[in-house]
Each structure stands twice: as C-alpha cells, then as structure tokens.
Amino acid sequence: MLNKFYFRLYIAIMKKLLIFFLSFLLLSEFLYAQRTQILFDSSWKFFRGDISGGEEKNFDDKDWQTVELPHDWSIEDLPNPSDSVIGPFTPKSIGTTATGYTVGGTAWYRKRFRLDNIDGKKISICFDGVYMNADVWINEHHLGNHPYGYTPFYYDLTPYLEQNGSENVIAVRVRNEGKNTRWYSGSGIYRHVWLTTTNTVHINQWGVYITTPKVSDDAATINIATTVTFEQHVLFSLKIRTRIYNAKNKMVNSFYSPVTFDSANTAALTETARREVKLFHPSLWSPGSPYLYHAVTDIMNGHKILDRVTTNFGIRSIEASAEKGFLLNGESIELRGGCMHHDNGPLGSATIDRAEERRVELLKSLGFNAVRTSHNPPSQQFLDACDRLGILVMDEFTDIWEVGNNPDDYHRSFHDWWQRDLDAMLLRDRNHPSIIFWSIGNEIKERGDSSGLVIGKKLADEVHRLDPTRPVTEAICEFWDHPGRPWDSTAPAFALLDVGGYNYQFRRYESDHEKYPQRIMMGTESVALEAYDNWQQVEKHPYVIGDFVWTAMDYLGETGIGHTAPDSNTTFAKEWPWFNSWCGDIDLTGGKKPQSYYRDIVWKRSSINMLVHTPIPGGHKEAVSYWGWPDEVPSYTFTGEENKPLHVNVYTNYPLVRLLLNGKMIAEKTVSQTNLTATFEINYQPGELKAVAFQNNQAVDSIILHTAGKPKQIRLVADRKNIRASRNDLSYITAEIVDDTGQVVPDAVMPLHFTIEGNGEITATANANPSDMESFQQSQHKTFRGKALIIVRPRGKRGKIILKAEGVGLIGGQVVIETK
C-alpha cells in the first residue's frame, strides 16, 4: 500500500513538473518572439488646412484637434453652417456631384511617441491607406511621398529614431486637392496605422505566401513561401518553423525549412524559403463553409525565436473555363455579385473594423456570394470579413491608367507608381481565400489603344508573376469616350485577360461567344432594371460565370445616378442637395431597397414579393434613370391618397397571381415570364392588400401588406446588444417610428433627438434619403420612411451604454448595449 502511495505521489509531482516545464517553454517562446505590432491609431494631432513647418519636431501643435484614426475629415461638419453649408456639404465643393458636395483640401497629422530598449531592433510604420498624396516625416526627416490613396505603404523609421525615453515626432501632410476622383474618396489617414518592431533578422512585410495548388476532400497540397531579410555581414544559418492550425486551434502539421545567408558585400540580404506539404482530409473553404486555417511561421536560431508571423488562409481551388464555367473546389458556382465602393456611409471612408464587417454581413444576408471592390483595393478588414463570412472577391486595382478621368487623379502618378502600388495590393492580399480574381482596371480610356495594350500586358504579367493562382480580369465597356468605335476593337484587350469583364454588355455575350468560343465572360457591371436578363445569361451559358450589379449598396458621391423623376430623365447625376448615388440594392444605412426584393425572385431566394408604387402626380409619368428603380415600396400606407390610383407590382416565379383588397378580389393576372412580374392598378383604400400566388389552380403562396396607423412611439433596434469594448467595434441602432400595434409608419418624416449614457458615444446619425442633407455628427436626425440610424461606438471600457430617443408627440425609446 505504501509503495502505491509513493508511486501515485511521484506521478502527481512529475505531472506538475511537466506542466511547469511546458509552460516555461511556451513562455520562453513568447519572450523570444521579438516581433511586436501595435495599433498606432490614438492621440494624433490634426489641423485642417496647410501650414508651414508642420514637419518640424518642435512645432507647436497644442491647439490642434486630437483625433483617433481611422479618420476622414471630409465627413466632418464644415464651419459656419448656413443655407449653403449643411454638415459636410457645400455647393462650392470642387468635386460637386462626384464627391457628394463634400470637401477635400490639405491637412496635417502629427503624433508624439517614445521608445525604449530598441538597440538592435528594426522599427517600421505601415499606413493601411491615406487619401491622398501623403508626405511623411519622422523627426524632420522626409521618409517619402505616396500618391495613390488606396494602397498600403510602409517606411523604416530605425535610422532616424530617438530612444531611451526621448520624444519622436511623426508628421503627415495629406493633399486631397483639385478634381481627382469620380466618387467619394474621403480625406486623410482613413485606415489603420501600425508600428512594428522586429529583429534585424525578420520576415518581410507580407513575406509569407500560402497557396493550395491541389485540393480534394482527401488531401490538399499546401505551398508556403517565406521571405526573410537578414541585415548583418556574417554567415548565418537559420531554420524556419511552420506550424499549421485548424479553426479549433489544433496543430495539424509542423515542419522546418532551412535558410542560409552568405552576406558578401550587401547591406541587407533577402532569401525565400519554399516548402510543399500535404494535409489529409482538409476542411475546404467556400461561401457556404468559410473554414479558415492559420500558419504560425517562426524564424529560429537554434531554440531562439527571432521573429513570428501568423497568417490566415483557406484551402480551396478555383478553375474557370468556357466549357465548365467557374468551379470552386471542383463544383460549379454562379457568381451573384455586387459592386461596392469603399465608404461606410455616415462614417465616410473611416475603416472602423465593425463597419467593414457589417457591410459584408449585409451582402451575405441579401443573397450575394461575391463582391467587386470598385474601383480600388479595399481595406484589410473588409477582406478579413469576406474570408470569415464567405464572400468571394474581385480585388480591383484602379480605374485609371495613363489617361485620366479628372485633371488631378492617379493618372499623374501611374507611370512611376503602378508597379509599386500593384505589388502592394497583391502582396498584402494574396493569402485571402475569398479573392478569386484580380482586376487590373475599370473602363480604362486607353484600353483598346496600342499604348493601353502595352500597359495592360505589363499589369497582367505582373499579377501572374506575383500570384499565378488566380485569373486576371478587367472591366471593359463600350467606347463611350470614342463614339462610333466598333465593339470588336476591344478584342485585343480581352485577349490579355484570363476572364473577360463586361460592363453593361449582356446583349453581346452570345455573339461574342460565336467569335471567341474560349472567352470566359462575366458581367462586371449591370443595372437592376436588367437583373432578369443578365441572370438568364448566367443560368443559360456556362461561359457566362456571373453578374455584378452596380451597385450592391448606396455610396456617397455620383449623386442620384439611380434617381427617378416625373416625365423626363436626361441627367446622369442629380445636383444639390443630392449627395449619394441611390443606385444600390442596400441603402446608405443598411436597409433593403425595392430592387433587392425583385432580385430575390430572380435568384429564387423568395417565391413572392409585392411592392406598391408611391403616388405619381396626375398628368405625369415616372421616368427612371439607367441605374435606378421605380419609386416603389414594400408597404401600403399612403396617408391623404385615398381613392387615388396606385400601381402594384407582384414579383413571383409562380404563373398566376390574385390580388385582394380588404378581402375583396381586385383582379387576377398571369405573371410575365420575361420579367417575373404581375402588374395591377388599384384605387387606394387603407386596410389589407394581399397577393395570392397560384400553381395548377391551387393557392400556393401569399404576401400581405397592411396600412400603418398614426405614429405613436420610437422603437430602438440594435444589430447587436453585446459588443466588445474596443474602439474598433460599433453598434448600429435603428430608430423606428411605430404605431400602436408596433408596425413601422413608413411615411413618417420626423426629427428625433438622441442622448447617450455610459461607456459609449454617438459617432454618426443618418437616414437613407439621398437628397436630405444633414450633419452626420449631430445627436439629432430626421427619419426617412419611418427610420433613422444611430451608430454607437464604445469608449474602450467595459460596462453599459444606454441610448435614448425622443420626438415631439412620441413615446420615447431606449436600448441598452453591453460592452465586454
């Protein structure tokens, strides 16, 4: 018995020692891993305007505004509001309709910081995105200028830093000047900034590249290339250890790769270690199952870890052909796509992480499985969300080469910068499994000219050099800039591409296929009014692999291109006070627009939907812009319009629809099989409007709209009531004006006032009206169609946030948000 007792005691002690030893090893690994990366967003000083000496270390900036990045000054209220200056809008805007009457200009950012114990270390700063023409100084040393507003860039700060507690000053001048964009760009350091510390031996920026060239349910081949820089003049042997973990953080593979440097006479050496491994029974990434692995890559000198990088990736294969269409993991998939600009509506272009994620969630919820980042690389956070949530991505470089769209746009820098900017996009983004295409341009003016063909080939070759695993595409439109030029003259431009992108040209698919039978096609831009025709081409022909509508979501700028108007409609964009595009399936606040209800039927996501057209003044007829949609709504409340005619559209895949008003049949209509629509004319009477779908003489489905009562109270609905205390999280709260039954009153246009308590702040307010200019930054906003949006941001502390809403004659509303 005694021997058994001592044996058990011995085993218990050994277990504790083993646990202690393993914990020590893990702690040692952590201590030896010398890379640190910190978010460098807080406590920047900001001055809107140009000054002399802003780069000087001792410049007095104490009276400057303190801001937190990401920061977009163009969305902020302008000084001295008046009838002609409303929030961020002014008719004196240089960009006018293109930028939604917002203002750019020149501004400065400065940040003071101190560093200790950095001997033998390398310190770099990375800007995820600055719009535009950014000059950067550290301690009065000019690090460089970065013209393009959408690509990340970084600098080595090491030679110019003060340490041992001394103060460093980084200064950034941003110049968003002249006419330089066709849409809302925003202004400033609108994406994150990172400060990274490494050893002199380190993995390069974006230096881990993972591909999965062979994929099946049984096994996947994984290729990992790791690029390492060594900045010393000695012989040095290293090992690269790579460990692959699954989504449950369980290690599923581990291997070593040797790297040897022989420095000779160079100041810094770069070597790339490549390794191919197999993973058996992998979980494959797809929109329906967006499974992510991650690789932990260590540079090791013996047992000492000199650097560590973690890289997320997915295992999936892509293939496209005119015969089979687009294949993901060997299975055919039709691309239900939408184009998306980069702004976050009332937040402007500020890329707060949750705002980027929410846009992807909205896409997914409305049935999209693909997005085109029009017309520039998106944020890292947007792509991360696409990876996590399962949205396929066409990552687009630019809409300008050497011939500009505006006098001050990127064409002025393209010749000198295209390779650096394209490489930055490719190197940063190529590990994202969500990305399936690289687009080298959109509606490029010189696309069919000899000069454009030379540039197009250079761009395509560079993409294939840095990432041969994905097809190259380009969005090509008719020669609107060269009237009379034949469409066939686009053939040399298409020949440079792996997949041909067609903007608004679905009528050419079949004839082009006869001429170019191996050409793979997709609609890189289409309009909602032609959704059925475009999708018929995708369903009918394997060589047409998808369609991307312009646009998935409303965006700032290109004001009112989706507008409607009485009688005539000849303008491209609506002028002041219009400020957003109004052409999206989703409105600026995240609401579902009427064309999305129709698309549900086209994509077979729903079987029946009904929308009622708002009353059209007598003697007039509605005209709809090319990118627009009729002014109809999924509601039946039109106060004051009793006995006046209304137009009702029932969208359905069923062959017959019967319409009933207050229980009485109005009419029965056969559904048009060319647009999946049954159209009715009724005289408005409040009550219940019901559409019943029939098949084989049997009622099989129905939809009902009810007239709302008078506005009674405010209901606050949060997209999430439990959020992180992080400044990069948000709660999107919809204020709804409802009647005594809880139904939203869709014709309620009422001013609401918001107050907030606790550990949060109101960072933006808005409604979806594209021509109702108001400040986005005040604590009040009018409703549009019974709703307004309030965006709440945590202050970085755990606790409760209480938002309250009040309106004249209404019972107030309240919602509580928990931050953890």
C-alpha angles and dihedrals in degrees: 000000000000092000090052091051093052091044091054090046090050091051092048092050092047090051091053091047091049091050090048091048093049091046089051091051092050091048090048090052089051093049093047094048096097102188117102124178121188131185104248097197106111133090102013119160114227134197121182105215138037124289137174119249098016090140094057116111096225096043111138107243099155092116094051120108116264111229138177122225139270086062132172114184094187091071093052123099116271118233122259102027115211140149088292099038112060118170106305093344131100132162086226090070111131090218093049110173094000094063096030092254092295124139133241123177131136127314140167134226125194132181131185120206142159131219131196133193098014098138109137092011132117117225121196136173124213125197112201092200139342123182104239157344094348124192116195129198131182116196089342093307111125107231096185150281125271113195104182115082100207109049127081120244136181141196136203107241097179102101094051104042129114115216142178091070097313118139124258124196125203117192129191127190115197122195117193092169136159125354104324109143143047094213140025108301102169121218135254139017091337098163132052127290122213132198113206129191120195140158118263084259104064147140111264124252104281085359100148115081120184126187134172105209096169120041135172137142089261101048144350130208112223122196117196123187117187121191116204131187122208117192104189135089100236139093107266133178120200140173126218112213117198123189121186120209130190127226090277090056092250115144110241101173140012132183144157130233122193121228122187125187124199101187102197106172104325122114094222130018127204124198131175121214116202128197135175120204137168128234116197124219094002125190105241125223118236137143089263093047111021096188116178132199125187132211122212109206120195130185105215134194100191104308094336117103112219099178140001132197127179117209126190117213142160131222111234142124129224129198133167132189138155089242100048104022120217116341125195112190087347094304125111116248129180114217111236094190141177132191116234133192117212103247124107097218111236090017091058113213096329105131101215104173097239092049090056092047093048092057089055090048090052092051091050094047092054095052101261115141096179140041134195114212098224116232109335142030111289128225122285088242093056091053092045088055091049088053093049098042100036111251120148115229138213101199109207127202107199147317094230134066121165096319110069133220091207131024095248103036133114094287087083091064102028098096093055100033110034096097095046092047095044091048091051090054094047098043094047097044108032097094093061110108089202092068111090102159138034112212114203096193152343127234091336109194095219094042094121099035124097091250092050092050090054091050093044091054092049091051094046092047091051091051091050090048095054098033118014092169099080133057122251119229139172131198107242124187136180116287095265088154091054106041113207096022108135120248092232089068086076090069096093090052092050090049090065092058135081091210124023117231116209122197111204094334107114090132089067098054098091097041091045090050090057090054098037107026095174095052114114111214139195135169104250089180131017136154129248093238088064096043094118095048093047093048092048088060091052093049094044103045127045090204089065100071103179152330132242115200123215096260139006091186138017114259138191116268133022081082118223099344085147095051132132126213139178118272103336134037115182104139123098094211135017116239133223127001091028111096108165135055100245091199101107134107085228123047126232092269096047099265124143113254127209097259088060090060088054092047089054088064094044091051091042092239091128132025100212137012131170130205130180122213116235111248115282115215113256115269093022136099127208120246118199123206120237092258094037140093131217114275096257131139137200091241142082106216118113108153113204094016097096114152092008120124120266131189116225126193121195112194115201146138091225119099101233136036131191119199122209129187116198089341095310121112113243100181146323121232137187111235115243109241091205094064106007091240137130113194125205135181117211139166110244117252120162117246134062125349114191132183119197122195121213133200124178088356091301126116104240106165143005145184130205133203122192131200111247123230129231120307110271112158147000120251118196115206120187121203086218129009095190116057139155119271087235121122086231092065127081141183116220109209123190118208109210126190106217137182126234091282094052095254117141112250100227098194094050112123105176136148114246129194123211132203128184135202133185132023099344145070137213104251098176144359127196150147130216098249107122094206103037102100113202136145114275091206105057125094094242134064139164120247123242118206087352098307144092133177130232120188113204123196126196118239091225098266132104119249141069133326117199118196120190130188129199135183134174111272093005135109106245126244134222137190131184122215121195118212120201 
